[in-house]
Amino acid sequence: MARIALVTCRPGPEVSTDRDLPVLLEALTRAGAEAVAVEWDRAGVDWGAFDLVVIRSTWDYSWRVAEFTAWAEACGKATRLANPPDVVRWNVDKRYLGELAAAGVPVVPTRYAAPGEEVEFPADREYVVKPASGAGARFAARYAPGPRDTAVRHVRRMHAEGLTAMVQPYVTGIDVSGERALQFFGGRLLHASRKGAVLAHGTAYDERKAAHPGLEVWQPTDAELAVARRALAAVPGAPELLYARVDLVEGEDGRPRVMELELVEPNLFLFLHPASVPRVVAAVLAAAGG
């Protein structure tokens, strides 16, 4: 009987409910595994007692990045962690978008400003400011060109918390065709979803947002699949990934671009794709050696 830990976080006012977690626990148990949900920061856990530890809804990690990556390193030394610690360390910092761009992957153009560095804002178009380590649209906001006082305060707030700021042009295609999430599991496309725009005009950066508005089933195009696979192939070291989510938007030229590459704790949206549950279970059991 394989022992599997599905890693989550403690409930909190800013933490979403993981609707997939009870579904996966039940399905793995029915398949003969001993599966439990464990908070990543729970004291006294013997991670080495598990055959496989799968990061799932650690959705508070972006508030404690150094602590979380240290946990991933320690857990990866004790047992098999999915995804691996090297992937976690690389993916918690969205400066990876620059590496993907350098590898020829089409991405949303991004500027970065670490604490102490000056920020350049676009003068002629809408733009987005958000942290390089963030999840669930935390500390993200959309701004119109013009007065920049609020955007400057936004960046100062992030810098005061030690966060690197990202500035991206607002991709207007999101307002028309939404954002597509292509999800891979066990190295193959699992399913895809589409959601509406997350950032509305006038929504404050410190206001909680709906991370996945208007979520619906999506059939990815050949072009979207090609970009997603290019992004996954560009991950340093070509690691074995148990799961991945590639978030895409349409650029000004109508072609797909990578908005984010989620390799740490992506929501799988199994509640929208119940037929995918057996494939996820089979891949998890295979990774656990079961």
Secondary structure, 3 states (H helix, E strand, C coil): CCEEEEEECCCCCCCCCCCCHHHHHHHHHHCCCEEEEEECCCCCCCHHHCCEEEEEECCCHHHCHHHHHHHHHHHHHHCCEECCHHHHHHHCCCCHHHHHHHCCCCECCCEEECCCCCCCCCCCCCEEEEECCCCCCCCCEEECCCCCHHHHHHHHHHHHCCCCEEEEECCCHHHHHCEEEEEEECCEEEEEEEECCCCCCCCCCCCCCCCCCCCEECCCCHHHHHHHHHHHHCCCCCCCCCEEEEEEEECCCCCEEEEEEECCCCCCCCCCCHHHHHHHHHHHHHHHCC
